[in-house]
């Protein structure tokens, strides 16, 4: 029968340090995954906002074309002048 042996304290400390670092790595990877999810959510919200702005822009352009009869217009927002471009 083999005789029981014990690890030296230095060996135990090294193994514990590696285990602790693995836990920290897992926590960091979880934080990165969460940050990626949050970034994806923010990006989607920005894309949705951009699309709504484009739709509003198209809508007002169509209204101005109908009202003033111009296909392309030049707007001076300071004076309110609208001319055909």
C-alpha positions as CSV (number, residue, x, y, z in Angstrom):
1,X,0.0,0.0,0.0
2,X,1.2,3.4,-0.8
3,X,2.0,5.9,1.9
4,X,-0.1,9.1,2.2
5,X,1.7,12.2,1.1
6,X,1.0,15.8,1.6
7,X,1.4,18.8,-0.6
8,X,3.8,21.4,0.4
9,X,2.3,24.8,1.4
10,X,3.9,26.4,-1.6
11,X,2.2,23.9,-3.9
12,X,-1.2,24.5,-2.2
13,X,-0.8,28.2,-2.5
14,X,0.1,27.9,-6.2
15,X,-3.0,25.8,-6.9
16,X,-5.2,28.2,-4.9
17,X,-3.8,31.1,-6.8
18,X,-4.6,29.5,-10.2
19,X,-8.2,28.7,-9.0
20,X,-8.6,32.2,-7.8
21,X,-7.4,33.6,-11.2
22,X,-9.8,31.2,-13.0
23,X,-12.7,32.6,-11.0
24,X,-11.6,36.2,-11.8
25,X,-11.3,35.2,-15.5
26,X,-14.9,33.8,-15.5
27,X,-16.1,37.0,-13.9
28,X,-14.4,39.1,-16.5
29,X,-15.8,37.0,-19.3
30,X,-19.3,37.3,-17.9
31,X,-18.8,41.1,-17.6
32,X,-17.6,41.2,-21.2
33,X,-20.6,39.2,-22.4
34,X,-23.0,41.5,-20.5
35,X,-21.3,44.5,-22.0
36,X,-21.5,43.0,-25.5
37,X,-25.3,42.4,-24.9
38,X,-25.8,46.0,-23.7
39,X,-23.8,47.4,-26.7
40,X,-25.9,45.3,-29.0
41,X,-29.1,46.6,-27.4
42,X,-27.9,50.2,-27.6
43,X,-26.9,49.7,-31.3
44,X,-30.3,48.3,-32.1
45,X,-32.0,51.3,-30.4
46,X,-29.7,53.7,-32.4
47,X,-30.5,51.9,-35.6
48,X,-34.3,52.1,-34.8
49,X,-33.9,55.8,-34.1
50,X,-32.0,56.4,-37.3
51,X,-34.7,54.6,-39.3
52,X,-37.4,56.7,-37.7
53,X,-35.5,59.8,-38.5
54,X,-35.2,58.7,-42.1
55,X,-38.9,58.0,-42.3
56,X,-39.7,61.5,-40.8
57,X,-37.3,63.0,-43.3
58,X,-39.0,61.2,-46.2
59,X,-42.5,62.2,-44.9
60,X,-41.7,65.9,-44.6
61,X,-40.0,65.9,-48.0
62,X,-43.1,64.3,-49.6
63,X,-45.3,66.9,-47.8
64,X,-43.2,69.8,-49.1
65,X,-43.1,68.3,-52.7
66,X,-46.9,68.1,-52.6
67,X,-47.5,71.5,-51.1
68,X,-44.9,73.5,-53.2
69,X,-44.7,71.3,-56.3
70,X,-40.9,71.1,-56.3
71,X,-39.1,67.8,-56.9
72,X,-35.9,69.0,-55.3
73,X,-35.9,71.9,-53.0
74,X,-33.4,74.2,-51.3
75,X,-34.5,75.3,-47.8
76,X,-33.3,78.3,-45.9
77,X,-34.3,77.5,-42.3
78,X,-33.2,80.9,-41.2
79,X,-35.6,82.8,-43.5
80,X,-38.1,80.1,-44.2
81,X,-37.5,80.5,-48.0
82,X,-38.0,77.4,-50.2
83,X,-36.9,77.3,-53.8
84,X,-36.5,74.7,-56.4
85,X,-33.0,73.3,-56.5
